Amino acid sequence: YIFVGFNKSFQLGFVLTLARLPGFDEALPIVSSYWPMMIVLRTITAPSTNWMSAGNLTYPYYPRLSDRVDYVAGAIVVMFVFDRLGRLLPCRPMPGVLLNTSLLAYLLHPWLMAFLISATRGSGDWGSALWIWAGCLLLSWLLALGISYGSRACQRKGRDDKSDSAEGSDSE
């Protein structure tokens, strides 16, 4: 599922985004016009609440095939729900620091979680899932701040160097 399912989810997101570009036909609402049908569809595709603590937490392991199919179908339904909500509600661009934080948290969460789990081993409540999650987000945010402000400082330095060299050539 990781190799095929995640890849296909990203492809579906790309196709959903294409419909928003100028020159492409706007996707017409189907289920959102009849919103009670969406509640029924979401209820049917909700996975079992019988949690089995096996596998990776980002993709829970369900022992029955029907539960795994419900999990994937529910994820697809949620993607369509968020796409339609994004078309109905006014949207503003996400600030760059938050955009980089979400990207870094997505890409680095296995390594950050492994680091935090090993760093908090034997420390009681600090090793709980809530603190590991919060620490992962905090480290991602700090890395994003460093990247955002570091790149701004480099751009500013480059502009200052160009302006200094332009002023030096004018004085000759």
Backbone hydrogen bonds in HBPLUS format (Angstrom, degrees):
<---DONOR---> <-ACCEPTOR-->    atom                        ^
c    i                          cat <-CA-CA->   ^        H-A-AA   ^      H-
h    n   atom  resd res      DA  || num        DHA   H-A  angle D-A-AA Bond
n    s   type  num  typ     dist DA aas  dist angle  dist       angle   num
A0005-GLY N   A0001-TYR O   2.56 MM   4  4.73 127.1  1.83 124.8 142.9     1
A0008-LYS N   A0004-VAL O   2.90 MM   4  6.09 163.0  1.93 155.2 160.0     2
A0009-SER N   A0005-GLY O   2.91 MM   4  6.08 148.1  2.01 144.9 154.3     3
A0010-PHE N   A0006-PHE O   3.02 MM   4  6.29 158.0  2.07 150.3 154.9     4
A0011-GLN N   A0007-ASN O   3.00 MM   4  6.29 152.7  2.08 145.2 153.4     5
A0012-LEU N   A0008-LYS O   2.86 MM   4  6.08 156.0  1.92 146.8 152.8     6
A0013-GLY N   A0009-SER O   2.97 MM   4  6.22 156.8  2.02 146.4 152.8     7
A0014-PHE N   A0010-PHE O   2.96 MM   4  6.21 149.2  2.06 143.8 152.0     8
A0015-VAL N   A0011-GLN O   2.98 MM   4  6.29 158.2  2.03 149.9 155.2     9
A0016-LEU N   A0012-LEU O   2.88 MM   4  6.13 157.6  1.94 150.9 157.4    10
A0017-THR N   A0013-GLY O   2.98 MM   4  6.15 144.6  2.11 140.0 149.4    11
A0018-LEU N   A0014-PHE O   2.99 MM   4  6.27 144.1  2.12 144.6 154.3    12
A0020-ARG N   A0017-THR O   3.00 MM   3  5.52 159.3  2.04 115.2 121.9    13
A0021-LEU N   A0018-LEU O   3.12 MM   3  5.50 159.8  2.17 113.1 118.9    14
A0024-PHE N   A0021-LEU O   3.28 MM   3  5.87 160.8  2.32 135.0 136.5    15
A0034-TYR N   A0031-VAL O   2.94 MM   3  5.30 139.1  2.11 108.0 119.5    16
A0037-MET N   A0034-TYR O   2.95 MM   3  5.80 144.1  2.08 128.7 136.8    17
A0038-MET N   A0035-TRP O   2.97 MM   3  5.08 131.1  2.22 101.1 114.4    18
A0040-VAL N   A0036-PRO O   3.26 MM   4  6.62 157.2  2.31 146.8 151.8    19
A0041-LEU N   A0037-MET O   2.92 MM   4  6.16 161.1  1.96 147.7 153.2    20
A0042-ARG N   A0038-MET O   2.85 MM   4  5.98 158.5  1.89 147.4 153.2    21
A0043-THR N   A0039-ILE O   2.96 MM   4  6.09 149.3  2.06 141.5 150.1    22
A0044-ILE N   A0040-VAL O   2.95 MM   4  6.18 155.7  2.01 150.3 156.6    23
A0045-THR N   A0041-LEU O   3.09 MM   4  6.26 155.4  2.16 145.0 151.2    24
A0046-ALA N   A0043-THR O   3.46 MM   3  5.29 162.8  2.49  97.6 102.2    25
A0051-TRP N   A0049-THR O   2.98 MM   2  5.65 111.5  2.46 113.3  96.4    26
A0054-ALA N   A0052-MET O   2.76 MM   2  5.66 132.6  1.98 112.0  96.6    27
A0059-TYR N   A0056-ASN O   3.15 MM   3  5.46 143.5  2.29 106.7 116.6    28
A0068-ARG N   A0064-ARG O   3.26 MM   4  6.65 154.7  2.33 148.0 154.9    29
A0069-VAL N   A0065-LEU O   2.91 MM   4  6.17 159.5  1.95 156.7 162.4    30
A0070-ASP N   A0066-SER O   2.96 MM   4  6.13 156.2  2.01 142.1 148.8    31
A0071-TYR N   A0067-ASP O   2.95 MM   4  6.15 151.3  2.04 142.2 149.9    32
A0072-VAL N   A0068-ARG O   3.08 MM   4  6.36 162.2  2.12 150.7 153.7    33
A0073-ALA N   A0069-VAL O   2.88 MM   4  6.03 167.2  1.90 154.5 158.7    34
A0074-GLY N   A0070-ASP O   2.82 MM   4  5.87 155.1  1.88 145.1 152.2    35
A0075-ALA N   A0071-TYR O   3.05 MM   4  6.28 148.6  2.15 140.8 149.1    36
A0076-ILE N   A0072-VAL O   3.06 MM   4  6.37 152.4  2.13 148.9 155.9    37
A0077-VAL N   A0073-ALA O   2.97 MM   4  6.23 159.9  2.01 149.6 155.2    38
A0078-VAL N   A0074-GLY O   2.95 MM   4  6.14 157.9  2.00 147.3 153.0    39
A0079-MET N   A0075-ALA O   3.07 MM   4  6.33 147.7  2.18 139.9 148.2    40
A0080-PHE N   A0076-ILE O   3.15 MM   4  6.52 156.0  2.21 150.5 155.7    41
A0081-VAL N   A0077-VAL O   2.95 MM   4  6.25 151.5  2.03 148.2 156.9    42
A0082-PHE N   A0078-VAL O   2.96 MM   4  6.20 167.4  1.98 155.0 156.7    43
A0083-ASP N   A0079-MET O   2.99 MM   4  6.16 150.1  2.08 142.0 150.9    44
A0084-ARG N   A0080-PHE O   2.98 MM   4  6.20 160.3  2.02 147.7 152.0    45
A0085-LEU N   A0081-VAL O   2.92 MM   4  6.17 160.7  1.96 152.6 158.6    46
A0086-GLY N   A0082-PHE O   2.93 MM   4  6.02 149.3  2.02 140.7 148.8    47
A0087-ARG N   A0083-ASP O   3.21 MM   4  6.52 129.0  2.48 135.4 147.9    48
A0087-ARG N   A0084-ARG O   3.05 MM   3  5.08 135.0  2.26  96.3 109.0    49
A0088-LEU N   A0084-ARG O   3.05 MM   4  6.34 139.7  2.22 145.4 156.6    50
A0089-LEU N   A0085-LEU O   2.98 MM   4  5.96 164.0  2.00 155.7 158.3    51
A0099-LEU N   A0095-PRO O   2.97 MM   4  6.23 155.5  2.03 154.6 162.6    52
A0100-ASN N   A0096-GLY O   2.92 MM   4  6.11 162.9  1.95 150.5 154.2    53
A0101-THR N   A0097-VAL O   2.86 MM   4  6.03 147.2  1.97 140.4 150.5    54
A0102-SER N   A0098-LEU O   2.96 MM   4  6.14 163.8  1.99 148.7 151.3    55
A0103-LEU N   A0099-LEU O   3.09 MM   4  6.29 156.5  2.15 143.9 150.8    56
A0104-LEU N   A0100-ASN O   2.85 MM   4  5.97 167.0  1.86 150.5 154.2    57
A0105-ALA N   A0101-THR O   2.84 MM   4  5.95 157.8  1.89 149.3 156.1    58
A0106-TYR N   A0102-SER O   3.01 MM   4  6.09 152.7  2.09 140.4 147.4    59
A0107-LEU N   A0103-LEU O   2.94 MM   4  6.17 163.8  1.97 152.1 156.6    60
A0108-LEU N   A0104-LEU O   2.79 MM   4  5.62 163.3  1.81 149.3 154.6    61
A0109-HIS N   A0105-ALA O   3.14 MM   4  5.26 126.3  2.44 130.1 135.0    62
A0112-LEU N   A0108-LEU O   2.88 MM   4  6.01 169.4  1.90 165.2 168.2    63
A0113-MET N   A0109-HIS O   2.88 MM   4  5.74 162.1  1.91 144.5 149.6    64
A0114-ALA N   A0110-PRO O   3.01 MM   4  6.12 157.3  2.06 139.6 146.3    65
A0115-PHE N   A0111-TRP O   2.91 MM   4  6.08 158.0  1.96 146.4 152.6    66
A0116-LEU N   A0112-LEU O   2.89 MM   4  6.09 165.3  1.91 150.8 154.9    67
A0117-ILE N   A0113-MET O   2.82 MM   4  5.91 157.1  1.87 150.8 157.1    68
A0118-SER N   A0114-ALA O   3.05 MM   4  6.17 161.4  2.09 143.8 148.8    69
A0119-ALA N   A0115-PHE O   2.87 MM   4  6.03 147.1  1.98 144.8 155.1    70
A0120-THR N   A0116-LEU O   2.94 MM   4  5.97 142.3  2.08 142.5 150.6    71
A0123-SER N   A0120-THR O   3.12 MM   3  5.46 150.9  2.20 140.0 134.3    72
A0127-GLY N   A0124-GLY O   3.28 MM   3  6.08 165.8  2.30 120.6 124.4    73
A0128-SER N   A0125-ASP O   3.05 MM   3  5.42 162.4  2.09 119.2 119.8    74
A0132-ILE N   A0128-SER O   3.03 MM   4  6.30 156.5  2.09 154.3 161.7    75
A0133-TRP N   A0129-ALA O   2.91 MM   4  6.03 161.1  1.95 148.3 153.4    76
A0134-ALA N   A0130-LEU O   2.94 MM   4  6.16 165.3  1.96 148.9 153.2    77
A0135-GLY N   A0131-TRP O   2.84 MM   4  5.89 156.5  1.90 141.6 148.7    78
A0136-CYS N   A0132-ILE O   2.89 MM   4  6.06 151.7  1.98 144.9 152.7    79
A0137-LEU N   A0133-TRP O   3.01 MM   4  6.32 159.5  2.05 152.1 157.0    80
A0138-LEU N   A0134-ALA O   2.89 MM   4  6.09 159.3  1.94 148.8 155.0    81
A0139-LEU N   A0135-GLY O   2.88 MM   4  6.04 165.7  1.90 151.0 154.4    82
A0140-SER N   A0136-CYS O   3.00 MM   4  6.13 155.9  2.06 143.2 150.3    83
A0141-TRP N   A0137-LEU O   2.85 MM   4  6.04 154.6  1.92 147.5 154.8    84
A0142-LEU N   A0138-LEU O   2.90 MM   4  6.16 158.5  1.95 150.8 156.4    85
A0143-LEU N   A0139-LEU O   2.96 MM   4  6.15 158.8  2.00 146.7 152.4    86
A0144-ALA N   A0140-SER O   2.90 MM   4  6.10 155.3  1.96 144.9 152.2    87
A0145-LEU N   A0141-TRP O   2.84 MM   4  6.10 155.4  1.90 149.5 156.2    88
A0146-GLY N   A0142-LEU O   3.00 MM   4  6.20 161.0  2.03 146.0 151.0    89
A0147-ILE N   A0143-LEU O   2.91 MM   4  6.18 156.2  1.97 148.3 154.9    90
A0148-SER N   A0144-ALA O   2.81 MM   4  5.95 168.9  1.82 153.7 157.2    91
A0149-TYR N   A0145-LEU O   2.89 MM   4  5.92 171.7  1.90 155.4 157.5    92
A0150-GLY N   A0146-GLY O   2.85 MM   4  5.55 142.6  1.99 132.3 143.8    93
A0151-SER N   A0147-ILE O   2.97 MM   4  5.99 159.1  2.01 144.6 149.3    94
A0152-ARG N   A0148-SER O   3.09 MM   4  6.29 151.8  2.17 141.4 149.6    95
A0153-ALA N   A0149-TYR O   2.97 MM   4  6.07 154.5  2.03 140.4 147.0    96
A0154-CYS N   A0150-GLY O   3.05 MM   4  6.28 154.7  2.12 143.8 150.3    97
A0155-GLN N   A0151-SER O   2.95 MM   4  6.15 157.6  2.00 145.6 151.6    98
A0156-ARG N   A0152-ARG O   2.85 MM   4  6.01 160.9  1.88 150.1 155.7    99
A0157-LYS N   A0153-ALA O   2.91 MM   4  6.03 156.9  1.96 145.2 151.5   100
A0158-GLY N   A0154-CYS O   2.94 MM   4  6.13 156.0  1.99 145.0 151.5   101
A0159-ARG N   A0155-GLN O   2.97 MM   4  6.25 153.9  2.04 148.2 155.0   102
A0160-ASP N   A0156-ARG O   2.89 MM   4  6.13 158.3  1.93 148.9 155.3   103
A0161-ASP N   A0157-LYS O   2.88 MM   4  6.08 156.4  1.94 149.2 155.5   104
A0162-LYS N   A0158-GLY O   3.05 MM   4  6.24 153.9  2.12 141.7 148.5   105
A0163-SER N   A0159-ARG O   2.89 MM   4  6.13 159.6  1.93 150.5 156.1   106
A0164-ASP N   A0160-ASP O   2.87 MM   4  6.03 152.8  1.94 146.8 154.4   107
A0165-SER N   A0161-ASP O   2.99 MM   4  6.17 156.0  2.04 144.0 150.1   108
A0166-ALA N   A0162-LYS O   2.90 MM   4  6.09 146.1  2.02 143.1 153.1   109
A0167-GLU N   A0163-SER O   2.93 MM   4  6.09 152.8  2.01 143.2 150.2   110
A0168-GLY N   A0164-ASP O   2.96 MM   4  6.14 150.7  2.05 142.2 150.4   111
A0169-SER N   A0165-SER O   3.10 MM   4  6.25 147.0  2.22 137.6 145.1   112
A0170-ASP N   A0166-ALA O   3.13 MM   4  6.32 138.3  2.31 138.0 148.7   113
A0171-SER N   A0167-GLU O   3.24 MM   4  6.43 143.8  2.38 142.8 150.7   114
